[in-house]
Amino acid sequence: MTEYNAAELRASAEAAAAAAARLAMKGFRSTDLVAVEKADNHDLVTEYDSGCEQVIRTALLERHPESAVLGEALGVQDTSGAALT
């Protein structure tokens, strides 16, 4: 079983969030923002939502490839063999 260090996991999460924030700020108050309905007209997703989720997913999996990521916009990818979700 893999040992996890809380400080290391926190650093990974903070780095992933910072990377996603840089993308999110590009869409902040954008005048050409396009949102699509996910489930209904109250559940909207923009390219920045899915883009930020992908940035976070990539950053976390680069540091912790034995993990699985469950996200709101992109769902879950292959979790077989994942030690940390």
C-alpha positions as CSV (number, residue, x, y, z in Angstrom):
1,M,0.0,0.0,0.0
2,T,1.2,3.5,-0.8
3,E,2.0,5.8,2.0
4,Y,0.7,9.4,1.6
5,N,2.1,12.5,3.2
6,A,-0.6,15.1,4.0
7,A,1.7,18.0,3.3
8,E,2.7,16.5,-0.1
9,L,-0.9,15.9,-1.1
10,R,-1.8,19.5,0.0
11,A,1.1,20.9,-2.0
12,S,-0.1,18.9,-5.1
13,A,-3.6,20.2,-4.7
14,E,-2.5,23.8,-4.3
15,A,-0.2,23.6,-7.4
16,A,-3.1,22.1,-9.4
17,A,-5.5,24.8,-8.2
18,A,-3.0,27.6,-9.0
19,A,-2.6,26.2,-12.5
20,A,-6.3,26.0,-13.0
21,A,-6.8,29.6,-11.7
22,R,-4.5,30.9,-14.4
23,L,-6.9,29.4,-17.0
24,A,-10.0,30.5,-15.1
25,M,-8.9,34.1,-15.0
26,K,-8.7,34.1,-18.8
27,G,-12.5,33.5,-18.9
28,F,-13.3,35.8,-16.0
29,R,-15.8,38.5,-17.3
30,S,-15.2,37.3,-20.8
31,T,-17.6,38.8,-23.3
32,D,-17.5,35.8,-25.7
33,L,-18.1,33.0,-23.1
34,V,-20.1,30.1,-24.3
35,A,-22.0,27.9,-21.9
36,V,-23.7,24.6,-22.7
37,E,-26.4,22.8,-20.8
38,K,-25.1,19.8,-19.0
39,A,-28.2,18.3,-17.5
40,D,-30.7,21.2,-17.7
41,N,-30.8,25.0,-18.1
42,H,-29.6,25.4,-14.5
43,D,-26.5,23.2,-15.0
44,L,-24.2,25.0,-17.3
45,V,-20.6,24.2,-18.3
46,T,-18.2,26.4,-20.1
47,E,-14.9,25.6,-21.9
48,Y,-13.2,27.1,-18.8
49,D,-15.0,24.6,-16.5
50,S,-13.9,21.6,-18.4
51,G,-10.5,23.1,-19.2
52,C,-9.8,23.9,-15.5
53,E,-10.9,20.4,-14.5
54,Q,-8.5,18.9,-17.1
55,V,-5.6,21.1,-15.9
56,I,-6.3,19.9,-12.3
57,R,-6.6,16.3,-13.4
58,T,-3.4,16.4,-15.3
59,A,-1.4,18.2,-12.6
60,L,-2.6,15.7,-9.9
61,L,-2.0,12.6,-12.0
62,E,1.5,13.8,-13.0
63,R,2.4,13.9,-9.3
64,H,0.3,10.9,-8.2
65,P,-0.1,8.6,-11.2
66,E,-1.5,5.9,-9.0
67,S,-4.6,8.0,-8.3
68,A,-8.0,8.5,-9.9
69,V,-9.8,11.8,-10.3
70,L,-13.5,12.3,-10.2
71,G,-14.6,15.6,-11.6
72,E,-17.9,17.4,-12.1
73,A,-17.5,18.3,-15.8
74,L,-15.4,15.3,-17.1
75,G,-16.6,12.6,-14.6
76,V,-14.2,9.8,-13.8
77,Q,-11.6,8.1,-16.0
78,D,-10.2,4.6,-15.5
79,T,-9.9,3.9,-11.8
80,S,-8.7,0.3,-12.1
81,G,-5.7,0.0,-9.8
82,A,-6.1,3.5,-8.3
83,A,-4.8,3.7,-4.8
84,L,-6.1,7.2,-4.1
85,T,-9.3,8.8,-5.4
